[in-house]
């Protein structure tokens, strides 16, 4: 049996992003996104700590960004998971569309949105 605890589908997404913590502004690489957070590849020299508040900004296209206030859920082996704590309506709209296109199943996205709202 798998130890997988994720309740939200992740979309593989290969793009640079900026992670701002209380101590630093780090150029990271997004490995995947979900309605509830992201998995990031960190540069070798930079480290973050679990529980640390942060702001993640992902540029999807010219003038199109997803920005979320988040918390570092874990950091290990130059990777970090961030848990979304707050997101503006424009960002969640862009993120929803990205996930919808990549999932290819409207019903699954609607279930995830309901789970997000009830959480």
N, CA, C and O atoms as a DFTB+ gen file, in Angstrom:
476 C
 N C O
     1  1       0.845      -1.187       0.000
     2  2       0.000       0.000       0.000
     3  2       0.884       1.242       0.000
     4  3       1.885       1.298       0.714
     5  1       0.521       2.214      -0.783
     6  2       1.298       3.442      -0.917
     7  2       1.090       4.355       0.286
     8  3       0.023       4.384       0.897
     9  1       2.143       5.095       0.601
    10  2       2.062       6.083       1.680
    11  2       1.627       7.443       1.131
    12  3       1.688       8.438       1.852
    13  1       1.195       7.505      -0.109
    14  2       0.781       8.748      -0.768
    15  2      -0.370       9.380      -0.002
    16  3      -1.390       8.737       0.247
    17  1      -0.199      10.664       0.375
    18  2      -1.228      11.363       1.143
    19  2      -1.827      12.520       0.377
    20  3      -2.680      13.226       0.914
    21  1      -1.415      12.737      -0.852
    22  2      -1.896      13.889      -1.609
    23  2      -3.386      13.734      -1.930
    24  3      -3.862      12.655      -2.280
    25  1      -4.099      14.854      -1.796
    26  2      -5.514      14.881      -2.135
    27  2      -5.765      15.692      -3.393
    28  3      -6.890      15.735      -3.892
    29  1      -4.726      16.336      -3.909
    30  2      -4.868      17.198      -5.068
    31  2      -3.920      16.726      -6.165
    32  3      -2.752      16.433      -5.913
    33  1      -4.443      16.657      -7.383
    34  2      -3.626      16.229      -8.526
    35  2      -2.521      17.242      -8.775
    36  3      -2.731      18.451      -8.673
    37  1      -1.352      16.734      -9.100
    38  2      -0.221      17.592      -9.412
    39  2      -0.023      17.605     -10.918
    40  3      -0.218      16.600     -11.601
    41  1       0.366      18.761     -11.412
    42  2       0.638      18.924     -12.833
    43  2       2.134      19.154     -12.983
    44  3       2.681      20.111     -12.436
    45  1       2.795      18.268     -13.731
    46  2       4.216      18.477     -13.998
    47  2       4.359      19.790     -14.746
    48  3       3.669      20.035     -15.736
    49  1       5.247      20.615     -14.272
    50  2       5.387      21.936     -14.853
    51  2       6.838      22.335     -14.736
    52  3       7.373      22.402     -13.629
    53  1       7.473      22.597     -15.833
    54  2       8.902      22.841     -15.891
    55  2       9.149      24.313     -16.200
    56  3       9.204      24.706     -17.366
    57  1       9.298      25.129     -15.153
    58  2       9.477      26.569     -15.366
    59  2      10.225      27.200     -14.194
    60  3      10.141      26.708     -13.069
    61  1      10.951      28.278     -14.446
    62  2      11.595      28.996     -13.336
    63  2      10.558      29.784     -12.537
    64  3       9.479      30.106     -13.034
    65  1      10.913      30.086     -11.292
    66  2      10.040      30.859     -10.412
    67  2      10.909      31.561      -9.378
    68  3      12.113      31.320      -9.284
    69  1      10.274      32.431      -8.610
    70  2      10.965      33.135      -7.540
    71  2      10.312      32.771      -6.211
    72  3       9.095      32.867      -6.052
    73  1      11.139      32.354      -5.266
    74  2      10.691      32.036      -3.917
    75  2      11.281      33.081      -2.985
    76  3      12.500      33.207      -2.866
    77  1      10.405      33.829      -2.327
    78  2      10.855      34.870      -1.408
    79  2      10.548      34.432       0.013
    80  3       9.398      34.164       0.360
    81  1      11.590      34.364       0.829
    82  2      11.418      34.038       2.247
    83  2      11.707      35.291       3.056
    84  3      12.015      36.342       2.494
    85  1      11.611      35.182       4.356
    86  2      11.916      36.336       5.202
    87  2      13.396      36.699       5.140
    88  3      13.777      37.820       5.479
    89  1      14.236      35.748       4.704
    90  2      15.676      35.973       4.674
    91  2      16.261      36.185       3.280
    92  3      17.336      36.772       3.154
    93  1      15.584      35.723       2.238
    94  2      16.231      35.661       0.933
    95  2      15.211      35.653      -0.200
    96  3      14.027      35.382       0.000
    97  1      15.704      35.955      -1.383
    98  2      14.922      35.843      -2.623
    99  2      15.683      34.850      -3.495
   100  3      16.809      35.126      -3.910
   101  1      15.078      33.700      -3.776
   102  2      15.775      32.588      -4.420
   103  2      15.131      32.286      -5.767
   104  3      13.909      32.189      -5.878
   105  1      15.969      32.140      -6.787
   106  2      15.486      31.694      -8.098
   107  2      15.415      30.165      -8.038
   108  3      16.431      29.499      -7.839
   109  1      14.222      29.621      -8.209
   110  2      13.989      28.181      -8.105
   111  2      13.435      27.670      -9.423
   112  3      13.218      28.438     -10.361
   113  1      13.214      26.386      -9.480
   114  2      12.632      25.764     -10.660
   115  2      11.416      24.954     -10.209
   116  3      11.538      24.095      -9.336
   117  1      10.259      25.216     -10.788
   118  2       9.041      24.498     -10.431
   119  2       9.048      23.132     -11.124
   120  3       9.229      23.041     -12.338
   121  1       8.851      22.081     -10.340
   122  2       8.763      20.730     -10.885
   123  2       7.311      20.321     -11.094
   124  3       6.983      19.657     -12.078
   125  1       6.440      20.720     -10.164
   126  2       5.007      20.496     -10.347
   127  2       4.198      21.478      -9.520
   128  3       4.682      22.058      -8.549
   129  1       2.945      21.646      -9.937
   130  2       2.011      22.568      -9.280
   131  2       0.716      21.843      -8.974
   132  3       0.345      20.896      -9.667
   133  1       0.030      22.291      -7.934
   134  2      -1.315      21.815      -7.640
   135  2      -2.100      22.996      -7.075
   136  3      -1.560      24.086      -6.889
   137  1      -3.376      22.760      -6.807
   138  2      -4.189      23.810      -6.194
   139  2      -3.732      24.104      -4.774
   140  3      -4.079      25.143      -4.211
   141  1      -2.966      23.211      -4.201
   142  2      -2.573      23.360      -2.802
   143  2      -1.090      23.661      -2.597
   144  3      -0.653      23.825      -1.458
   145  1      -0.295      23.740      -3.690
   146  2       1.113      24.044      -3.500
   147  2       1.962      23.677      -4.698
   148  3       1.473      23.580      -5.823
   149  1       3.261      23.472      -4.433
   150  2       4.201      23.194      -5.514
   151  2       5.397      22.416      -4.983
   152  3       5.697      22.430      -3.789
   153  1       6.068      21.738      -5.908
   154  2       7.345      21.095      -5.622
   155  2       8.405      21.869      -6.388
   156  3       8.268      22.102      -7.589
   157  1       9.466      22.268      -5.688
   158  2      10.492      23.132      -6.269
   159  2      11.864      22.483      -6.226
   160  3      12.187      21.745      -5.296
   161  1      12.660      22.765      -7.235
   162  2      14.075      22.411      -7.247
   163  2      14.829      23.653      -6.799
   164  3      14.675      24.721      -7.391
   165  1      15.643      23.519      -5.757
   166  2      16.403      24.641      -5.221
   167  2      17.819      24.652      -5.781
   168  3      18.367      23.593      -6.086
   169  1      18.422      25.829      -5.922
   170  2      19.837      25.879      -6.305
   171  2      20.678      25.232      -5.200
   172  3      20.279      25.225      -4.036
   173  1      21.802      24.709      -5.556
   174  2      22.644      23.981      -4.599
   175  2      23.028      24.833      -3.392
   176  3      23.137      24.314      -2.281
   177  1      23.230      26.119      -3.595
   178  2      23.729      26.964      -2.515
   179  2      22.639      27.437      -1.551
   180  3      22.948      27.891      -0.449
   181  1      21.404      27.341      -1.940
   182  2      20.332      27.903      -1.113
   183  2      19.606      26.819      -0.335
   184  3      19.359      25.726      -0.846
   185  1      19.274      27.133       0.890
   186  2      18.525      26.217       1.731
   187  2      17.360      26.963       2.368
   188  3      17.465      28.148       2.685
   189  1      16.276      26.271       2.546
   190  2      15.119      26.813       3.252
   191  2      14.766      25.835       4.364
   192  3      15.220      24.691       4.361
   193  1      13.969      26.282       5.299
   194  2      13.601      25.468       6.445
   195  2      12.114      25.163       6.438
   196  3      11.306      26.019       6.076
   197  1      11.746      23.958       6.832
   198  2      10.338      23.600       6.968
   199  2       9.650      24.536       7.949
   200  3      10.224      24.911       8.971
   201  1       8.416      24.910       7.631
   202  2       7.643      25.811       8.476
   203  2       7.868      27.279       8.186
   204  3       7.169      28.131       8.735
   205  1       8.818      27.586       7.345
   206  2       9.158      28.975       7.026
   207  2       8.113      29.573       6.080
   208  3       7.780      28.946       5.075
   209  1       7.584      30.773       6.373
   210  2       6.653      31.423       5.450
   211  2       7.401      31.902       4.205
   212  3       8.588      32.223       4.263
   213  1       6.687      31.945       3.084
   214  2       7.327      32.357       1.836
   215  2       6.267      32.866       0.857
   216  3       5.063      32.766       1.097
   217  1       6.754      33.406      -0.232
   218  2       5.902      33.844      -1.336
   219  2       6.471      33.217      -2.593
   220  3       7.653      33.383      -2.894
   221  1       5.634      32.496      -3.330
   222  2       6.055      31.855      -4.574
   223  2       5.415      32.586      -5.735
   224  3       4.200      32.786      -5.765
   225  1       6.248      32.986      -6.699
   226  2       5.757      33.658      -7.893
   227  2       6.207      32.867      -9.113
   228  3       7.402      32.710      -9.366
   229  1       5.215      32.368      -9.872
   230  2       5.472      31.569     -11.066
   231  2       4.962      32.349     -12.264
   232  3       3.788      32.713     -12.326
   233  1       5.836      32.598     -13.201
   234  2       5.449      33.308     -14.424
   235  2       5.036      32.270     -15.466
   236  3       5.854      31.457     -15.895
   237  1       3.768      32.299     -15.868
   238  2       3.256      31.354     -16.845
   239  2       3.458      31.842     -18.271
   240  3       3.768      31.054     -19.164
   241  1       3.282      33.129     -18.480
   242  2       3.441      33.759     -19.793
   243  2       3.630      35.251     -19.538
   244  3       3.556      35.707     -18.397
   245  1       3.872      36.001     -20.597
   246  2       4.033      37.444     -20.454
   247  2       2.793      38.038     -19.796
   248  3       1.694      37.959     -20.345
   249  1       2.974      38.629     -18.625
   250  2       1.867      39.256     -17.910
   251  2       0.944      38.295     -17.177
   252  3      -0.052      38.725     -16.595
   253  1       1.254      37.007     -17.193
   254  2       0.417      36.003     -16.516
   255  2       1.252      35.334     -15.426
   256  3       2.230      34.641     -15.706
   257  1       0.845      35.558     -14.185
   258  2       1.591      35.021     -13.049
   259  2       0.648      34.330     -12.061
   260  3      -0.519      34.694     -11.915
   261  1       1.195      33.334     -11.400
   262  2       0.537      32.719     -10.253
   263  2       1.385      33.085      -9.047
   264  3       2.571      32.762      -8.991
   265  1       0.777      33.755      -8.091
   266  2       1.470      34.162      -6.876
   267  2       0.706      33.612      -5.682
   268  3      -0.501      33.816      -5.547
   269  1       1.435      32.911      -4.819
   270  2       0.775      32.367      -3.623
   271  2       1.620      32.615      -2.381
   272  3       2.841      32.461      -2.392
   273  1       0.937      33.003      -1.314
   274  2       1.572      33.054      -0.002
   275  2       1.582      31.613       0.477
   276  3       0.557      30.932       0.440
   277  1       2.735      31.152       0.925
   278  2       2.865      29.738       1.220
   279  2       3.723      29.516       2.458
   280  3       4.179      30.452       3.114
   281  1       3.917      28.240       2.742
   282  2       4.766      27.805       3.841
   283  2       5.611      26.649       3.323
   284  3       5.112      25.792       2.594
   285  1       6.874      26.622       3.691
   286  2       7.730      25.506       3.300
   287  2       7.265      24.282       4.086
   288  3       7.354      24.255       5.313
   289  1       6.768      23.270       3.371
   290  2       6.296      22.047       4.023
   291  2       7.467      21.129       4.342
   292  3       7.498      20.498       5.398
   293  1       8.433      21.055       3.424
   294  2       9.637      20.267       3.655
   295  2      10.739      20.788       2.746
   296  3      10.474      21.435       1.733
   297  1      11.964      20.502       3.119
   298  2      13.126      20.836       2.300
   299  2      14.138      19.714       2.479
   300  3      14.589      19.426       3.588
   301  1      14.484      19.086       1.349
   302  2      15.408      17.954       1.409
   303  2      16.042      17.739       0.042
   304  3      15.356      17.807      -0.978
   305  1      17.348      17.481       0.015
   306  2      18.063      17.154      -1.216
   307  2      17.827      18.172      -2.335
   308  3      17.547      17.790      -3.471
   309  1      17.936      19.446      -2.022
   310  2      17.774      20.542      -2.990
   311  2      16.374      20.603      -3.578
   312  3      16.178      21.147      -4.665
   313  1      15.409      20.053      -2.873
   314  2      14.000      20.169      -3.261
   315  2      13.209      20.691      -2.073
   316  3      13.556      20.451      -0.916
   317  1      12.142      21.408      -2.385
   318  2      11.272      21.920      -1.327
   319  2       9.827      21.804      -1.772
   320  3       9.499      22.058      -2.931
   321  1       8.981      21.424      -0.856
   322  2       7.545      21.428      -1.088
   323  2       6.962      22.642      -0.407
   324  3       7.268      22.908       0.755
   325  1       6.123      23.387      -1.115
   326  2       5.467      24.540      -0.504
   327  2       3.970      24.289      -0.451
   328  3       3.373      23.761      -1.389
   329  1       3.386      24.678       0.659
   330  2       1.959      24.515       0.899
   331  2       1.301      25.885       0.795
   332  3       1.642      26.802       1.542
   333  1       0.367      26.018      -0.125
   334  2      -0.325      27.286      -0.347
   335  2      -1.176      27.636       0.870
   336  3      -1.983      26.825       1.326
   337  1      -0.993      28.831       1.387
   338  2      -1.793      29.327       2.514
   339  2      -2.804      30.381       2.067
   340  3      -3.865      30.522       2.675
   341  1      -2.476      31.125       0.999
   342  2      -3.386      32.143       0.467
   343  2      -3.016      32.406      -0.985
   344  3      -1.843      32.381      -1.358
   345  1      -4.047      32.659      -1.805
   346  2      -3.822      32.923      -3.218
   347  2      -4.905      33.878      -3.695
   348  3      -6.070      33.746      -3.319
   349  1      -4.514      34.845      -4.528
   350  2      -5.491      35.815      -5.019
   351  2      -6.348      35.187      -6.122
   352  3      -5.979      34.159      -6.690
   353  1      -7.475      35.797      -6.417
   354  2      -8.446      35.247      -7.358
   355  2      -7.874      35.128      -8.769
   356  3      -8.150      34.151      -9.465
   357  1      -7.088      36.102      -9.195
   358  2      -6.501      36.038     -10.538
   359  2      -5.523      34.863     -10.654
   360  3      -5.521      34.148     -11.655
   361  1      -4.693      34.671      -9.620
   362  2      -3.736      33.560      -9.632
   363  2      -4.436      32.212      -9.608
   364  3      -4.048      31.300     -10.338
   365  1      -5.460      32.074      -8.780
   366  2      -6.159      30.789      -8.706
   367  2      -6.904      30.505     -10.008
   368  3      -7.062      29.344     -10.386
   369  1      -7.362      31.543     -10.694
   370  2      -8.015      31.361     -11.992
   371  2      -7.019      30.824     -13.016
   372  3      -7.338      29.900     -13.764
   373  1      -5.820      31.392     -13.055
   374  2      -4.783      30.906     -13.976
   375  2      -4.371      29.474     -13.626
   376  3      -4.213      28.627     -14.506
   377  1      -4.201      29.223     -12.339
   378  2      -3.795      27.893     -11.894
   379  2      -4.875      26.862     -12.191
   380  3      -4.574      25.746     -12.615
   381  1      -6.121      27.233     -11.972
   382  2      -7.231      26.330     -12.263
   383  2      -7.245      25.960     -13.751
   384  3      -7.415      24.794     -14.105
   385  1      -7.068      26.948     -14.602
   386  2      -7.076      26.694     -16.048
   387  2      -5.913      25.790     -16.453
   388  3      -6.083      24.879     -17.263
   389  1      -4.750      26.038     -15.897
   390  2      -3.584      25.199     -16.174
   391  2      -3.840      23.748     -15.770
   392  3      -3.529      22.827     -16.525
   393  1      -4.399      23.547     -14.593
   394  2      -4.684      22.197     -14.115
   395  2      -5.786      21.555     -14.940
   396  3      -5.703      20.374     -15.277
   397  1      -6.807      22.316     -15.264
   398  2      -7.917      21.807     -16.076
   399  2      -7.413      21.292     -17.426
   400  3      -7.798      20.205     -17.857
   401  1      -6.569      22.052     -18.083
   402  2      -6.043      21.665     -19.388
   403  2      -5.189      20.400     -19.263
   404  3      -5.252      19.517     -20.117
   405  1      -4.393      20.319     -18.198
   406  2      -3.491      19.185     -18.039
   407  2      -4.176      17.930     -17.511
   408  3      -3.744      16.821     -17.827
   409  1      -5.227      18.076     -16.719
   410  2      -5.942      16.899     -16.222
   411  2      -6.829      16.290     -17.293
   412  3      -6.968      15.070     -17.378
   413  1      -7.426      17.144     -18.108
   414  2      -8.294      16.664     -19.175
   415  2      -9.612      16.102     -18.695
   416  3     -10.348      15.513     -19.487
   417  1      -9.934      16.265     -17.422
   418  2     -11.186      15.734     -16.888
   419  2     -11.819      16.778     -15.967
   420  3     -11.339      17.010     -14.858
   421  1     -12.882      17.395     -16.428
   422  2     -13.550      18.466     -15.701
   423  2     -14.059      17.989     -14.335
   424  3     -13.959      18.724     -13.353
   425  1     -14.594      16.785     -14.262
   426  2     -15.136      16.271     -13.006
   427  2     -14.093      16.170     -11.912
   428  3     -14.375      16.472     -10.753
   429  1     -12.884      15.747     -12.273
   430  2     -11.802      15.633     -11.305
   431  2     -11.415      17.007     -10.772
   432  3     -11.189      17.164      -9.572
   433  1     -11.336      17.989     -11.640
   434  2     -11.012      19.349     -11.212
   435  2     -12.092      19.882     -10.270
   436  3     -11.768      20.498      -9.254
   437  1     -13.358      19.658     -10.586
   438  2     -14.451      20.143      -9.724
   439  2     -14.388      19.507      -8.344
   440  3     -14.635      20.183      -7.346
   441  1     -14.060      18.213      -8.267
   442  2     -13.915      17.549      -6.963
   443  2     -12.774      18.165      -6.169
   444  3     -12.886      18.362      -4.959
   445  1     -11.677      18.467      -6.850
   446  2     -10.541      19.082      -6.168
   447  2     -10.871      20.473      -5.644
   448  3     -10.485      20.835      -4.532
   449  1     -11.582      21.245      -6.447
   450  2     -11.977      22.593      -6.020
   451  2     -12.886      22.522      -4.797
   452  3     -12.740      23.318      -3.869
   453  1     -13.820      21.578      -4.789
   454  2     -14.710      21.423      -3.622
   455  2     -13.910      21.008      -2.391
   456  3     -14.178      21.492      -1.291
   457  1     -12.941      20.128      -2.558
   458  2     -12.099      19.705      -1.446
   459  2     -11.267      20.866      -0.923
   460  3     -11.071      20.991       0.286
   461  1     -10.777      21.713      -1.814
   462  2      -9.980      22.867      -1.426
   463  2     -10.814      23.839      -0.606
   464  3     -10.347      24.360       0.408
   465  1     -12.028      24.082      -1.033
   466  2     -12.900      25.037      -0.343
   467  2     -13.322      24.500       1.023
   468  3     -13.444      25.267       1.979
   469  1     -13.545      23.199       1.121
   470  2     -14.004      22.620       2.394
   471  2     -12.872      22.385       3.370
   472  3     -13.123      22.146       4.551
   473  1     -11.610      22.446       2.903
   474  2     -10.457      22.170       3.774
   475  2     -10.233      23.265       4.796
   476  3      -9.304      23.179       5.599
